[in-house]
C-alpha cells in the first residue's frame, strides 16, 4: 500500500486549521482504497493559538497518522516545509497551504499520476481571485523567474505540488538556505505533469504573507537560480564605458574645434552621480550573493525544533 504525506506549514492559522483539516479528512474518500495518509503539520513560530489547534486536531483523530511539529521561531514557510519534509515518511509527499486557497480535491488526482510513475506533479495557477496589486506582483515575479532563471516552470506559478520520496531526499541532502523550495524541485529537472487551476480568494483569517516577505522571496529566488543580476552589472558597465568613450571623443573633438567650453561642472556632476548610483546598486547586488554564500558556509540550521507530537495509526 502506498503512503502519502501531506505537509502543511502553519503560521497564525488558528482559524483556518479546523476547517482545513476537516476538508482534508473528507478528501480522503477520493483516494484509492488502501492508501495510507500521513499529516505533517508544522507550526512556524505562531504567536496565536495555532499550536493548541494542531493539538486538538491530533487528539480528535487518534487513529490517524498525524505529526505536529512546533518550531522554536518563525523561519518562513519554505523552511517550515523543509522541516516537515524531515519528518514525512510517505512514498510521496504533497505540500499545501493551510488557508484553502489551493484546492485539496486536486491531491487525489495528483496522487494518481504519481502511481503511474510521474515523480513530480504540479498544480499551477492559471488565474487568482486576489486583488489587482497581488496579481500584478505575483504574475511579474513568476514571469521573470520563467524568463530569466528557470525556463521549465509552468506559467502562473504554483504552490500546490506533489513530489516523490526521491525528490524529497535530494532536497533534504542539498539543505540550501535562502531559497525557494518549490522552485528547487523543478530545478532538479524531473519531468512533471501540470494540472491548471484557479486560486481561490482567502475566506478565513488574515494573510501574513507581507510585502517584505514577498520581496525577500523574490531576491532569494533570483540569487538562488539566476546569474542574471551579475551579468546585468557587467553588461551595463560595458555599455556605460562605451558611452563614456564616445562622449570623451566628442568633447575632445569639439574642444579642438573650439565649439564648446569645458569649464562648467553641471554635466560632470550629473555623470558622476549617475555612475556612483550604478556602483552602489552593483555593490548591493554583489553583497546579496556574498551574504548568501557566507550564510551557507556558516552552516547554521534552517530551523530549530521545539517539540514534536504524533499519533501512530
VOMARKE-144457 format. One record per residue: residue in three letters; x negated, z, y of N, C-alpha, C in turn. Coordinates in steps of 0.05 Angstrom, whole numbers, padded with zeros to 5 digits, always signed. Layout:
ALAXZYXZYXZY;...
This chain:
UNK-00017+00000-00024+00000+00000+00000-00017+00000+00025;UNK-00011-00017+00043-00026-00019+00068-00018+00003+00087;UNK-00037+00011+00104-00033+00032+00123-00039+00022+00151;UNK-00022+00028+00170-00026+00020+00198-00027+00045+00215;UNK-00047+00046+00232-00049+00068+00251-00040+00059+00279;UNK-00021+00074+00290-00011+00068+00317-00024+00087+00337;UNK-00041+00076+00354-00056+00092+00373-00042+00092+00400;UNK-00037+00116+00411-00023+00117+00437-00038+00136+00456;UNK-00051+00126+00477-00062+00144+00497-00040+00155+00515;UNK-00042+00180+00521-00021+00193+00537-00033+00207+00561;UNK-00022+00202+00584-00032+00214+00609-00008+00219+00627;UNK-00001+00244+00631+00023+00252+00646+00048+00237+00635;UNK+00052+00240+00609+00074+00225+00596+00094+00244+00583;UNK+00097+00268+00593+00115+00287+00580+00144+00277+00579;UNK+00152+00260+00599+00179+00249+00599+00181+00225+00580;UNK+00159+00210+00577+00160+00186+00561+00159+00192+00531;UNK+00143+00211+00523+00136+00215+00495+00161+00219+00477;UNK+00180+00236+00485+00203+00240+00467+00218+00214+00462;UNK+00221+00197+00483+00235+00172+00480+00218+00152+00464;UNK+00193+00150+00471+00175+00130+00458+00172+00136+00428;UNK+00168+00162+00421+00164+00169+00393+00190+00163+00377;UNK+00213+00168+00388+00238+00162+00374+00241+00132+00369;UNK+00234+00116+00389+00235+00087+00386+00216+00078+00364;UNK+00192+00090+00363+00172+00083+00343+00181+00091+00315;UNK+00194+00114+00313+00204+00123+00287+00226+00105+00277;UNK+00244+00098+00294+00265+00079+00287+00254+00051+00280;UNK+00232+00044+00292+00219+00019+00288+00206+00017+00260;UNK+00202+00039+00247+00190+00039+00220+00207+00023+00200;UNK+00233+00021+00205+00251+00007+00187+00245-00023+00186;UNK+00231-00033+00206+00225-00061+00208+00200-00069+00192;UNK+00185-00049+00183+00161-00054+00167+00168-00059+00138;UNK+00151-00074+00124+00155-00078+00095+00157-00051+00080;UNK+00173-00050+00060+00176-00025+00045+00150-00016+00033;UNK+00144+00009+00035+00119+00020+00024+00096+00021+00044;UNK+00100+00011+00068+00079+00012+00089+00075+00041+00098;UNK+00050+00049+00098+00043+00076+00108+00038+00074+00138;UNK+00049+00092+00153+00046+00092+00182+00034+00118+00192;UNK+00013+00115+00207-00001+00138+00218+00001+00137+00249;UNK+00008+00159+00261+00010+00161+00290-00015+00177+00300;UNK-00029+00165+00319-00052+00178+00331-00047+00179+00361;UNK-00040+00202+00372-00033+00205+00400-00055+00221+00414;UNK-00065+00211+00436-00088+00223+00450-00079+00232+00477;UNK-00081+00258+00482-00075+00269+00509-00101+00266+00526;UNK-00100+00249+00545-00123+00242+00562-00126+00262+00585;UNK-00127+00287+00579-00132+00307+00600-00108+00310+00619;UNK-00084+00308+00609-00060+00311+00626-00057+00340+00636;UNK-00046+00342+00660-00042+00369+00671-00012+00377+00672;UNK+00004+00361+00658+00033+00368+00656+00039+00378+00628;UNK+00062+00374+00618+00070+00384+00591+00065+00364+00569;UNK+00048+00345+00573+00043+00324+00553+00034+00336+00526;UNK+00015+00354+00526+00005+00366+00501+00027+00380+00486;UNK+00043+00396+00500+00065+00410+00487+00085+00391+00475;UNK+00090+00369+00489+00109+00349+00479+00098+00335+00454;UNK+00072+00331+00453+00060+00320+00429+00062+00339+00406;UNK+00058+00365+00411+00061+00385+00390+00090+00386+00380;UNK+00109+00382+00398+00137+00382+00390+00143+00358+00372;UNK+00131+00336+00378+00135+00312+00361+00123+00316+00333;UNK+00100+00328+00332+00087+00333+00306+00103+00353+00290;UNK+00114+00374+00303+00130+00394+00289+00156+00383+00280;UNK+00167+00364+00295+00193+00353+00288+00192+00336+00262;UNK+00169+00324+00257+00166+00307+00234+00142+00316+00217;UNK+00145+00339+00204+00122+00350+00188+00115+00332+00165;UNK+00134+00315+00156+00129+00298+00133+00114+00272+00140;UNK+00112+00267+00166+00098+00242+00175+00069+00247+00180;UNK+00054+00226+00178+00025+00227+00183+00020+00225+00213;UNK+00017+00248+00226+00014+00249+00255-00011+00264+00262;UNK-00027+00252+00280-00051+00266+00291-00048+00267+00321;UNK-00052+00290+00333-00052+00292+00362-00079+00303+00370;UNK-00091+00289+00390-00118+00296+00399-00117+00303+00428;UNK-00128+00325+00436-00129+00333+00464-00158+00331+00473;UNK-00162+00314+00494-00189+00311+00505-00194+00333+00526;UNK-00219+00339+00530-00227+00361+00548-00220+00354+00577;UNK-00220+00329+00583-00214+00320+00611-00206+00291+00611;UNK-00197+00282+00634-00188+00254+00637-00212+00235+00637;UNK-00212+00217+00618-00234+00197+00616-00224+00169+00618;UNK-00198+00165+00623-00188+00138+00626-00176+00128+00600;UNK-00156+00110+00602-00141+00101+00579-00159+00087+00558;UNK-00179+00072+00567-00196+00057+00548-00213+00076+00531;UNK-00223+00097+00543-00238+00117+00528-00220+00133+00510;UNK-00195+00137+00519-00175+00151+00503-00169+00134+00478;UNK-00167+00108+00482-00162+00090+00459-00186+00093+00439;UNK-00210+00093+00450-00234+00096+00434-00234+00122+00418;UNK-00225+00143+00431-00223+00169+00417-00203+00167+00394;UNK-00180+00154+00399-00160+00150+00378-00171+00134+00355;UNK-00187+00114+00361-00199+00097+00340-00217+00113+00322;UNK-00230+00134+00333-00248+00150+00316-00232+00166+00295;UNK-00207+00172+00301-00190+00188+00283-00171+00171+00267;UNK-00168+00146+00273-00149+00129+00258-00161+00122+00231;UNK-00145+00122+00211-00154+00117+00183-00139+00093+00171;UNK-00124+00078+00187-00109+00056+00176-00125+00032+00168;UNK-00114+00015+00151-00127-00011+00144-00126-00029+00168;UNK-00107-00026+00185-00106-00039+00211-00096-00020+00232;UNK-00099-00027+00257-00093-00008+00279-00078-00024+00300;UNK-00061-00010+00315-00048-00023+00338-00049-00003+00361;UNK-00054-00014+00384-00053+00003+00409-00028-00005+00424;UNK-00014+00016+00433+00010+00012+00451+00011+00034+00471;UNK+00019+00028+00496+00021+00048+00517+00046+00065+00511;UNK+00046+00089+00524+00067+00108+00519+00092+00104+00537;UNK+00092+00083+00554+00114+00080+00573+00135+00060+00565;UNK+00132+00048+00541+00151+00029+00530+00154+00003+00547;UNK+00135-00003+00563+00135-00028+00577+00129-00052+00559;UNK+00115-00045+00537+00108-00065+00517+00126-00060+00493;UNK+00138-00081+00481+00159-00077+00461+00148-00069+00433;UNK+00155-00045+00424+00146-00036+00397+00156-00054+00375;UNK+00179-00067+00379+00191-00084+00358+00173-00107+00351;UNK+00153-00113+00367+00134-00135+00360+00113-00126+00339;UNK+00109-00099+00337+00088-00089+00319+00093-00098+00290;UNK+00117-00096+00279+00121-00105+00251+00114-00135+00248;UNK+00121-00151+00268+00114-00180+00267+00084-00184+00267;UNK+00070-00168+00284+00041-00169+00285+00029-00161+00258;UNK+00041-00140+00246+00032-00130+00220+00034-00151+00199;UNK+00055-00168+00200+00059-00189+00180+00036-00209+00182;UNK+00028-00216+00206+00005-00234+00210-00020-00222+00198;UNK-00024-00196+00202-00048-00183+00190-00047-00185+00160;UNK-00024-00181+00148-00022-00183+00119-00029-00211+00109;UNK-00026-00231+00126-00033-00258+00119-00063-00264+00123;UNK-00078-00244+00132-00107-00247+00135-00117-00250+00163;UNK-00099-00248+00183-00108-00250+00211-00117-00223+00220;UNK-00142-00221+00228-00154-00195+00235-00147-00185+00263;UNK-00139-00203+00280-00133-00196+00308-00108-00210+00316;UNK-00088-00194+00325-00062-00205+00334-00057-00194+00362;UNK-00053-00212+00381-00050-00204+00409-00022-00211+00419;UNK-00008-00192+00431+00017-00198+00445+00010-00200+00475;UNK+00013-00225+00485+00005-00229+00513+00029-00231+00531;UNK+00025-00223+00556+00047-00223+00576+00050-00251+00588;UNK+00074-00263+00586+00079-00288+00599+00091-00282+00627;UNK+00102-00258+00630+00113-00250+00656+00115-00220+00656;UNK+00121-00209+00680+00122-00180+00683+00145-00173+00701;UNK+00160-00152+00694+00181-00142+00711+00170-00120+00730;UNK+00150-00128+00745+00137-00110+00764+00140-00120+00792;UNK+00130-00104+00811+00132-00112+00839+00114-00137+00844;UNK+00119-00149+00867+00103-00173+00874+00073-00168+00875;UNK+00065-00146+00888+00037-00140+00891+00024-00133+00864;UNK+00039-00119+00846+00028-00114+00820+00024-00139+00804;UNK+00043-00158+00807+00040-00183+00793+00015-00199+00804;UNK+00012-00199+00830-00010-00214+00842-00037-00202+00833;UNK-00039-00176+00834-00065-00163+00826-00070-00169+00796;UNK-00050-00165+00779-00054-00169+00750-00060-00198+00744;UNK-00045-00216+00755-00050-00244+00749-00077-00254+00759;UNK-00085-00244+00783-00111-00252+00794-00133-00241+00776;UNK-00131-00216+00767-00151-00204+00750-00154-00220+00724;UNK-00132-00225+00711-00134-00239+00685-00142-00268+00688;UNK-00135-00281+00710-00143-00308+00715-00174-00309+00719;UNK-00185-00291+00735-00213-00291+00740-00229-00284+00714;UNK-00218-00265+00698-00231-00258+00673-00232-00282+00655;UNK-00210-00297+00654-00209-00320+00636-00227-00343+00647;UNK-00228-00345+00673-00243-00367+00685-00273-00362+00685;UNK-00281-00337+00690-00309-00331+00696-00323-00314+00674;UNK-00308-00302+00656-00320-00284+00637-00314-00291+00608;UNK-00289-00287+00600-00281-00292+00572-00260-00314+00571;UNK-00269-00337+00563-00251-00361+00564-00231-00361+00540;UNK-00235-00343+00521-00218-00343+00497-00195-00323+00499;UNK-00192-00309+00522-00170-00290+00524-00144-00306+00532;UNK-00121-00296+00523-00096-00310+00529-00089-00308+00558;UNK-00074-00326+00568-00064-00326+00596-00045-00302+00600;UNK-00046-00290+00623-00028-00268+00630-00038-00241+00622;UNK-00059-00239+00606-00069-00213+00598-00053-00201+00576;UNK-00061-00178+00567-00048-00164+00544-00055-00135+00544;UNK-00036-00119+00534-00040-00090+00529-00033-00082+00501;UNK-00017-00099+00488-00008-00093+00460-00025-00110+00441;UNK-00040-00097+00423-00058-00111+00406-00061-00098+00379;UNK-00061-00113+00358-00066-00103+00331-00093-00114+00321;UNK-00108-00096+00309-00135-00104+00301-00142-00092+00274;UNK-00158-00106+00259-00166-00098+00232-00186-00074+00233;UNK-00188-00060+00211-00207-00038+00209-00236-00047+00215;UNK-00242-00072+00206-00269-00082+00211-00275-00085+00241;UNK-00256-00093+00256-00259-00095+00285-00262-00067+00297;UNK-00245-00049+00288-00247-00021+00297-00275-00010+00292;UNK-00286-00014+00269-00313-00004+00262-00334-00016+00280;UNK-00331-00042+00286-00351-00055+00304-00350-00043+00332;UNK-00326-00038+00342-00323-00027+00369-00335+00001+00370;UNK-00329+00017+00350-00340+00045+00349-00370+00044+00348;UNK-00381+00025+00331-00410+00023+00328-00423+00015+00355;UNK-00410-00002+00370-00422-00011+00395-00422+00012+00416;UNK-00401+00028+00416-00400+00052+00434-00407+00045+00463;UNK-00395+00024+00473-00400+00015+00500-00388+00034+00520;UNK-00400+00035+00544-00390+00052+00566-00380+00034+00588;UNK-00361+00044+00604-00351+00030+00627-00343+00001+00620;UNK-00327-00002+00600-00319-00029+00592-00289-00030+00588;UNK-00280-00054+00581-00252-00059+00574-00250-00062+00544;UNK-00240-00041+00531-00239-00040+00501-00223-00064+00490;UNK-00201-00071+00503-00184-00093+00492-00198-00120+00495;UNK-00211-00125+00517-00226-00150+00520-00251-00150+00502;UNK-00261-00127+00496-00284-00125+00479-00277-00136+00451;UNK-00252-00132+00443-00243-00142+00417-00243-00172+00416;UNK-00235-00185+00438-00235-00214+00439-00264-00224+00442;UNK-00281-00209+00454-00310-00217+00456-00323-00220+00429;UNK-00313-00205+00408-00323-00208+00381-00319-00235+00369;UNK-00301-00251+00382-00296-00279+00374-00282-00283+00348;UNK-00267-00263+00339-00249-00268+00316-00226-00286+00325;UNK-00218-00303+00308-00194-00319+00314-00170-00301+00314;UNK-00151-00306+00332-00128-00289+00334-00103-00305+00337;UNK-00080-00291+00330-00054-00303+00334-00043-00290+00360;UNK-00029-00307+00376-00019-00298+00401+00012-00298+00401;UNK+00024-00275+00409+00053-00272+00410+00061-00267+00439;UNK+00074-00285+00452+00082-00281+00480+00106-00263+00483;UNK+00107-00249+00505+00130-00232+00512+00130-00226+00542;UNK+00152-00215+00551+00155-00208+00579+00153-00177+00581;UNK+00134-00168+00598+00130-00140+00601+00152-00127+00617;UNK+00164-00106+00607+00187-00093+00619+00179-00075+00643;UNK+00198-00070+00660+00194-00052+00682+00194-00023+00671;UNK+00177-00006+00682+00176+00022+00673+00202+00036+00682;UNK+00215+00049+00662+00241+00062+00668+00238+00092+00670;UNK+00218+00104+00657+00215+00133+00656+00188+00141+00667;UNK+00188+00162+00684+00163+00173+00694+00150+00155+00715;UNK+00128+00164+00725+00113+00150+00746+00086+00142+00735;UNK+00078+00117+00740+00053+00107+00731+00030+00121+00745;UNK+00009+00128+00730-00016+00139+00741-00038+00118+00742;UNK-00030+00093+00739-00049+00071+00740-00052+00063+00769;UNK-00069+00078+00783-00073+00075+00812-00090+00051+00819;UNK-00089+00044+00845-00106+00022+00854-00135+00027+00850;UNK-00144+00052+00853-00172+00059+00849-00180+00053+00820;UNK-00163+00060+00801-00169+00055+00772-00168+00026+00766;UNK-00150+00011+00779-00149-00018+00775-00175-00031+00784;UNK-00184-00023+00808-00209-00035+00819-00233-00028+00801;UNK-00234-00003+00791-00256+00004+00773-00255-00013+00747;UNK-00231-00017+00736-00229-00034+00712-00238-00062+00718;UNK-00230-00072+00742-00238-00099+00750-00269-00101+00751;UNK-00282-00082+00763-00311-00083+00765-00324-00079+00738;UNK-00314-00060+00722-00325-00055+00695-00323-00080+00678;UNK-00300-00094+00679-00296-00117+00663-00316-00139+00669;UNK-00319-00144+00695-00338-00166+00703-00367-00159+00696;UNK-00374-00134+00701-00402-00126+00695-00407-00127+00665;UNK-00386-00120+00649-00390-00120+00620-00391-00147+00608;UNK-00376-00166+00619-00373-00192+00605-00382-00216+00620;UNK-00392-00213+00645-00400-00236+00660-00425-00231+00677;UNK-00441-00252+00679-00464-00251+00697-00458-00266+00723;UNK-00433-00274+00726-00425-00290+00749-00432-00277+00776;UNK-00427-00250+00780-00435-00238+00806-00464-00241+00813;UNK-00482-00238+00793-00510-00241+00798-00517-00270+00803;UNK-00506-00288+00787-00510-00316+00791-00501-00325+00819;UNK-00478-00313+00828-00468-00320+00855-00487-00311+00876;UNK-00500-00288+00873-00520-00280+00892-00543-00300+00894;UNK-00553-00309+00871-00575-00329+00871-00567-00355+00884;UNK-00543-00364+00877-00534-00390+00889-00530-00387+00919;UNK-00517-00365+00927-00513-00361+00956-00539-00359+00971;UNK-00558-00345+00959-00585-00342+00971-00598-00369+00975;UNK-00596-00387+00954-00608-00413+00957-00594-00430+00978;UNK-00567-00428+00980-00552-00442+01000-00560-00433+01028;UNK-00561-00406+01031-00569-00396+01058-00597-00404+01065;UNK-00615-00404+01045-00643-00412+01051-00644-00441+01059;UNK-00628-00458+01046-00628-00486+01053-00616-00491+01081;UNK-00595-00476+01087-00583-00478+01114-00603-00469+01135;UNK-00617-00447+01129-00637-00436+01148-00659-00457+01153;UNK-00667-00470+01131-00688-00491+01134-00679-00514+01152;UNK-00654-00523+01147-00644-00545+01163-00641-00536+01192;UNK-00631-00511+01196-00627-00502+01223-00654-00499+01238;UNK-00674-00489+01223-00701-00487+01235-00712-00514+01243;UNK-00709-00534+01226-00718-00561+01233-00703-00572+01257;UNK-00677-00566+01258-00661-00575+01281-00671-00563+01307;UNK-00676-00537+01306-00686-00523+01330-00713-00533+01339;UNK-00730-00538+01319-00757-00547+01325-00756-00575+01339;UNK-00740-00593+01327-00738-00620+01338-00725-00619+01366;UNK-00704-00602+01369-00691-00600+01395-00709-00588+01416;UNK-00726-00569+01407-00745-00556+01426-00766-00576+01435;UNK-00777-00591+01416-00797-00611+01423-00786-00632+01441;UNK-00760-00638+01438-00748-00658+01454-00739-00647+01481;UNK-00742-00621+01485-00734-00608+01510-00704-00606+01515;UNK-00688-00607+01494-00659-00607+01497-00646-00579+01496;UNK-00660-00559+01486-00649-00532+01484-00669-00512+01493;UNK-00659-00488+01501-00675-00465+01509-00672-00443+01488;UNK-00693-00435+01476-00692-00416+01454-00696-00387+01463;UNK-00692-00381+01489-00696-00354+01499-00672-00336+01493;UNK-00649-00346+01487-00625-00330+01481-00627-00316+01455;UNK-00612-00294+01451-00613-00279+01427-00586-00276+01413;UNK-00564-00286+01424-00538-00283+01412-00536-00296+01385;UNK-00545-00321+01383-00543-00335+01358-00562-00322+01337;UNK-00585-00312+01346-00603-00299+01328-00591-00273+01317;UNK-00577-00258+01333-00564-00234+01324-00542-00240+01304;UNK-00527-00260+01309-00506-00268+01290-00517-00275+01263;UNK-00539-00290+01263-00552-00297+01238-00562-00273+01223;UNK-00575-00255+01239-00586-00231+01226-00564-00213+01214;UNK-00542-00210+01229-00520-00193+01219-00508-00206+01194;UNK-00505-00232+01194-00494-00245+01170-00512-00242+01146;UNK-00537-00247+01150-00556-00245+01127-00559-00216+01118;UNK-00559-00197+01137-00561-00169+01129-00536-00160+01113;UNK-00512-00169+01121-00489-00162+01106-00489-00174+01078;UNK-00499-00198+01076-00502-00211+01049-00522-00195+01032;UNK-00543-00185+01044-00563-00170+01029-00551-00143+01019;UNK-00535-00130+01036-00523-00105+01028-00503-00109+01005;UNK-00487-00131+01008-00468-00137+00986-00484-00143+00960;UNK-00505-00157+00962-00522-00164+00939-00533-00139+00926;UNK-00543-00121+00943-00554-00095+00932-00532-00079+00918;UNK-00508-00080+00930-00485-00066+00917-00479-00077+00890;UNK-00478-00104+00887-00473-00116+00861-00495-00110+00841;UNK-00519-00112+00850-00542-00105+00832-00540-00075+00824;UNK-00532-00058+00843-00530-00030+00838-00509-00024+00816;UNK-00487-00039+00816-00466-00035+00796-00478-00041+00768;UNK-00493-00062+00765-00506-00068+00739-00526-00047+00731;UNK-00543-00039+00751-00564-00020+00745-00552+00007+00738;UNK-00531+00016+00753-00519+00042+00747-00507+00042+00719;UNK-00494+00021+00710-00483+00020+00684-00504+00019+00662;UNK-00527+00007+00668-00549+00008+00650-00560+00036+00647;UNK-00562+00050+00669-00571+00078+00669-00551+00096+00653;UNK-00525+00091+00658-00504+00107+00644-00506+00102+00614;UNK-00512+00078+00606-00514+00072+00577-00539+00085+00565;UNK-00561+00085+00579-00586+00097+00568-00584+00127+00566;UNK-00568+00140+00583-00565+00169+00581-00550+00177+00556;UNK-00534+00159+00546-00521+00163+00520-00503+00188+00520;UNK-00490+00193+00542-00471+00215+00543-00445+00206+00529;UNK-00430+00224+00517-00406+00216+00502-00385+00204+00521;UNK-00369+00185+00511-00348+00173+00526-00324+00193+00529;UNK-00323+00212+00511-00301+00232+00512-00310+00257+00498;UNK-00297+00279+00504-00302+00304+00491-00276+00315+00480;UNK-00276+00321+00454-00252+00330+00441-00248+00360+00446;UNK-00224+00368+00455-00218+00396+00459-00206+00407+00433;UNK-00185+00394+00423-00173+00404+00398-00159+00381+00384;UNK-00155+00384+00358-00141+00364+00341-00121+00379+00323;UNK-00097+00368+00322-00077+00379+00304-00065+00356+00289;UNK-00059+00360+00263-00049+00337+00247-00030+00346+00225;UNK-00012+00328+00217+00004+00331+00193-00008+00313+00172;UNK-00005+00319+00148-00013+00301+00126+00011+00295+00109;UNK+00018+00269+00108+00042+00262+00093+00035+00261+00063;
